[in-house]
Amino acid sequence: MITMENVCKSYKVAKRNAGFGEACKALFHRSYEEIQALNDVSFTIHDGEMVGYIGPNGAGKSSTIKILSGILTPDSGTCIIDGRIPWKTRMEHVRQIGVVFGQRSQLWWDIPVIDSFELLKEIYSVSTLRYKNKLEELSELLQLQELLKTPTRQLSLGQRMRCEIAASLLHEPRLLFLDEPTIGLDAVSKLAVRDFIKKLNQEQKTTVILTTHDMQDIEAIAERVILIGKGKILLDGTLTDLREASAMQEESAGNSANLDQVVANLYRKMNIM
Amino acid sequence: MGIKKTVTLYCKYASICVRSLMQYKVSFVLMIVARFIISFGEFLAITFLFSGFEEIKGYTYSDILLCFAVIQISFVLAEVFGEGFQVFSGTVKRGEFDRMLLRPCSLILQVIGTKFEIERTGPLITAGIMLWIGIRSSQIQWNVLTIWTLIAMIVGGTLLFIGLFMLGASFCFYFIEDTSLLNVLTYGAKTHGKYPIDVYGKGIMGFCTYIIPYTLIQYYPLQYLLGKTTQWQFAFYPVGIIIFLIACYMVWRIGVRNYRSCGS
């Protein structure tokens, strides 16, 4: 179970105007602007839930994921995951979670995928038997057989993403974070990834937290949606709740509107763009 | 994590690095050759210099060769094992450090595990030649203590340079850009460390003892090794590098904590 209570996080960002002169000035005197990335964020997620975490760019999605996965320490507030405080017990915590960043690879670039997997097996101290079984199962479900012997750099984006997901599940985590897992994928790969995540959640009861800008991902996978904007949780409910919130005043965005329009409408209405 | 586990894991990391390097065979061979040629040039420079002088401040040609060989070997070994720290600013910029934080194993192990630069070993050939000439024409009394001194100088030197690399990497947490200031201390020390530090005068001696403890692995044990002093305790000065390493590790820890509270 994940409980996050009153979590706040702000960054200092160095600001300067364009131009060479300004750049020189900034060498000696920097003006900082404080940006409130997370402002009093609270939510609870139960075991086995599948949650879509959405919001416009810069809303605080990544900061939340980073705090939940123990990379970042918040300024204030508490966060407890299965009794652990992520940033205080890094080693024990990360053993129990899997994280996929859609825009970054966790596989070693120049060597065949299977070699990366074997190193991960060592890092997570997975026993040989469990590793073998898990690998067999994952390569069956994600159709990796052909890919395992290829160096990562020669994989297509869709192939790589399937390998990334497998890599983050080798140690059988109870909790999986997916940060934009379908970004840049073709239709077939997208569907394969979605199907897999759904099955994983249903059969293994893995808790999944997914951030995305692709509303079809949310529609296909998530039962629950959390909307964040300007560092604040604005909505926490089902897709129907999302539609209703968006349509309350503007009749044009009724049930007939597609989800992208619904969300765009909502962002505008809540003034979080 | 136990020591055995750590060592096996490091070996796995290293083997991946070597396999990645081998993917680019031509570049691999060229790097080794190029670095060998550069270091051989430095060796020739010393040789030519000594065709004009008998000795520098009491050090003969063979003394200097021995001293340079020790520094050269230390530096190369530090580069082989510690290159991960040298490229650390890139690691942070590309967000790979976030990934390291997500893995249940030591951060330092992961950082040094990103690079295992056997292609930097070219200068070891030159260093071997210099060491051989230096030892043959010196009057070193070989016994357990002198053999220890030589090995301690090399190991201590390697750790000293790795400590400096780690210090440089720690600065990446504050200034995302490269800090070439530290290179003055590392590459500079490699270049100038071929001469015993007392050659440079008192000021430099002080700096190299109390700020960055080069003298612990070079000047003092060298005095003992060459029989210029009977003070046997000089042979154990390289052990002091451990204190320097602990200090570097503290700075690293503060850097990591700062990174985790500020983000990238």
Interface residues (C-beta under 8 A of the other chain):
Chain A: Y11 K12 S63 K66 S69 G70 I71 L72 T73 W87 R90 M91 E92 V94 R95 I97 V99 F101 R104 Q106 W108 W109 D110 I111 D115 E118 L119 E122 I123 Y124 S125 P151
Chain B: K5 T8 L9 K12 Y13 I16 R19 S20 Q23 R94 G95 E96 D98 R99 L101 L102 R103 P104 C105 R260 S261 C262 G263
